Amino acid sequence: MIPGAARAAAPAAPVASAVRVPRSGTPAPSRPAAPAAPGVPGVRAAARRASRQWVRAARATWRERGVASLEYLGMLPFLLLIALAGIQLGIAAYCGEQAGTAARAAARTAAEPDPHADAAQAGANAVSGWVNPSITFPRSDNLTVTATATVRIPSVLPGLSFLDPVSRSATMPREDTTP
């Protein structure tokens, strides 16, 4: 371009108008109409509707107060039943372990050379006091001694006994007493 020469006027850019023309060909406003001024019935009606909706929501919330507590109370018996079943299972496992301990202690004591203490009492002394095992010696020969301990499983719920007693056996070799 030559300096000092007048420039040709460029065509003017289209001016953005406040009216959009949709594809249907009818003009539509580019933004929603402004709300009516205060005191106009439309505004009061909208405020009343909003107030009623808030009151309805507050009533619904008020009616639902305590619903979670009632749901918890409904589930509480099932939760207690599951907890008691877990405790009962733990007691049954503990009684099985104590029966094994009593059988091993009784068989070990019975396998000692004469004179030895009462083997059944030694088995009962090896476990907790409330377990109270019943110890028998079903078979014994010159080489081994077998002791069987039976423990009754106490129930978590008094009066209900639905588990069979637990029995455990232990076999110990007799000590060699030959010189």
JOWO-V159309 format. One record per backbone hydrogen bond with DSSP energy under -0.5 kcal/mol. NH is the residue of the N-H (numbers start at 1). CO is the residue of the C=O. E is the energy in kcal/mol with one decimal. If there is no record, write none. Layout:
nh->NH co->CO e->E
nh->NH co->CO e->E
//
This chain:
nh->5 co->2 e->-1.6
nh->20 co->18 e->-0.5
nh->20 co->28 e->-1.8
nh->22 co->20 e->-0.7
nh->22 co->26 e->-1.1
nh->25 co->22 e->-1.8
nh->28 co->20 e->-2.6
nh->30 co->18 e->-1.2
nh->40 co->37 e->-1.7
nh->43 co->40 e->-1.2
nh->44 co->40 e->-1.5
nh->45 co->41 e->-2.4
nh->46 co->42 e->-1.9
nh->47 co->43 e->-2.4
nh->48 co->44 e->-2.6
nh->49 co->45 e->-2.6
nh->50 co->46 e->-2.4
nh->51 co->47 e->-2.3
nh->52 co->48 e->-2.7
nh->53 co->49 e->-2.4
nh->54 co->50 e->-2.2
nh->55 co->51 e->-2.5
nh->56 co->52 e->-2.8
nh->57 co->53 e->-2.4
nh->58 co->54 e->-2.5
nh->59 co->55 e->-2.6
nh->60 co->56 e->-2.5
nh->61 co->57 e->-2.4
nh->62 co->58 e->-2.6
nh->63 co->59 e->-2.9
nh->64 co->60 e->-1.6
nh->65 co->62 e->-1.0
nh->67 co->64 e->-1.8
nh->70 co->66 e->-2.0
nh->71 co->67 e->-2.5
nh->72 co->68 e->-2.2
nh->73 co->69 e->-2.4
nh->74 co->70 e->-2.0
nh->75 co->71 e->-1.6
nh->76 co->72 e->-1.5
nh->77 co->73 e->-0.6
nh->79 co->75 e->-2.2
nh->80 co->76 e->-2.6
nh->81 co->77 e->-2.2
nh->82 co->78 e->-2.2
nh->83 co->79 e->-2.2
nh->84 co->80 e->-2.7
nh->85 co->81 e->-2.1
nh->86 co->82 e->-2.0
nh->87 co->83 e->-2.2
nh->88 co->84 e->-2.6
nh->89 co->85 e->-2.2
nh->90 co->86 e->-2.0
nh->91 co->87 e->-2.3
nh->92 co->88 e->-2.3
nh->93 co->89 e->-2.2
nh->94 co->90 e->-2.2
nh->95 co->91 e->-2.4
nh->96 co->92 e->-1.9
nh->97 co->93 e->-2.0
nh->98 co->94 e->-2.4
nh->99 co->95 e->-2.1
nh->100 co->96 e->-1.7
nh->101 co->97 e->-2.0
nh->102 co->98 e->-2.4
nh->103 co->99 e->-2.3
nh->104 co->100 e->-2.3
nh->105 co->101 e->-2.3
nh->106 co->102 e->-2.3
nh->107 co->103 e->-2.5
nh->108 co->104 e->-2.4
nh->109 co->105 e->-2.1
nh->110 co->106 e->-2.4
nh->111 co->107 e->-1.5
nh->112 co->109 e->-0.9
nh->122 co->118 e->-1.8
nh->123 co->119 e->-2.0
nh->124 co->120 e->-2.0
nh->125 co->121 e->-2.2
nh->126 co->122 e->-0.8
nh->127 co->124 e->-0.9
nh->131 co->128 e->-1.0
nh->132 co->128 e->-0.7
nh->134 co->150 e->-2.7
nh->135 co->133 e->-0.6
nh->136 co->148 e->-2.7
nh->138 co->136 e->-0.5
nh->141 co->144 e->-2.0
nh->145 co->172 e->-2.6
nh->146 co->139 e->-1.5
nh->147 co->170 e->-2.7
nh->148 co->136 e->-3.0
nh->149 co->168 e->-2.8
nh->150 co->134 e->-2.5
nh->151 co->166 e->-3.0
nh->154 co->152 e->-0.6
nh->158 co->156 e->-0.6
nh->160 co->157 e->-1.7
nh->161 co->159 e->-0.6
nh->166 co->151 e->-2.9
nh->168 co->149 e->-2.3
nh->170 co->147 e->-2.4
nh->172 co->145 e->-2.7
nh->174 co->143 e->-3.2
nh->175 co->111 e->-2.0
nh->177 co->175 e->-0.6
//
